[in-house]
């Protein structure tokens, strides 16, 4: 089974639990990672995490993982709506990509309604809070198990 999955988080997600609790809840990024690690450990998934506030670092990480990961879950934060560079890097990947958002981007400001990632993602999960990360892991596990 191909089971190497990475979760990439973009700008300001390192401040979860402190910022806009009405949108994102009180869980921290570390808490999300702990929950995801528990799920991964009980489901034979080799999980890694990466977070950066810097667009170029996210692009470099996407390029770096192209031959070593089987699946990518990405919450690009604000870069979802602005980064052609991240979009182009994701197009290089030959693995399933799940776009993830903690909040429902369609219930927010209009500029958040457009995603530059959706066109290269296999699926999109938004509006389920931190639970969306576990939903994405379950979906990715199914995608990877059903390949071939």
HELIX and SHEET records of a PDB file:
HELIX    1   1 UNK A   13  UNK A   15  5                                   3    
HELIX    2   2 UNK A   21  UNK A   24  1                                   4    
HELIX    3   3 UNK A   29  UNK A   41  1                                  13    
HELIX    4   4 UNK A   55  UNK A   65  1                                  11    
HELIX    5   5 UNK A   77  UNK A   81  5                                   5    
HELIX    6   6 UNK A   84  UNK A   92  1                                   9    
HELIX    7   7 UNK A  105  UNK A  107  5                                   3    
HELIX    8   8 UNK A  110  UNK A  113  5                                   4    
HELIX    9   9 UNK A  118  UNK A  120  5                                   3    
HELIX   10  10 UNK A  131  UNK A  145  1                                  15    
SHEET    1   A 5 UNK A  46  UNK A  51  0                                        
SHEET    2   A 5 UNK A   4  UNK A   9  1                                        
SHEET    3   A 5 UNK A  71  UNK A  75  1                                        
SHEET    4   A 5 UNK A  96  UNK A 101  1                                        
SHEET    5   A 5 UNK A 123  UNK A 126  1                                        
END                                                                             
